């Protein structure tokens, strides 16, 4: 009998954002399936894996814009997707007051 991959939910904070990611096979492969970035309870955007071999992701912002790499030699990795979304979420300093 073959075993099914295990799925877990991981959460962490970065740049005042909460990142929630669904990870397949956390003990071995650790493939990211889907991730959501929120700031103060509001959706900033999400990302999901297009290619698990290259760790290539697509970003979808809260307003529906989609972003993915156009250079096959430089995939949009999960850390880069998280960095992009958490920095998109940073309001101008004058609005933080």
Buried (B, 14 or more C-beta within 10 A) or exposed (E): EEEEEEEEEEEEEBBEBBBBBBBBBBEEEEBBEBBBBBBEEEBBBBBBBBEEEBBBBBBBBBEEEEBBBEEEEEBBBBEBBBEBBBEBBBEEEEEEE
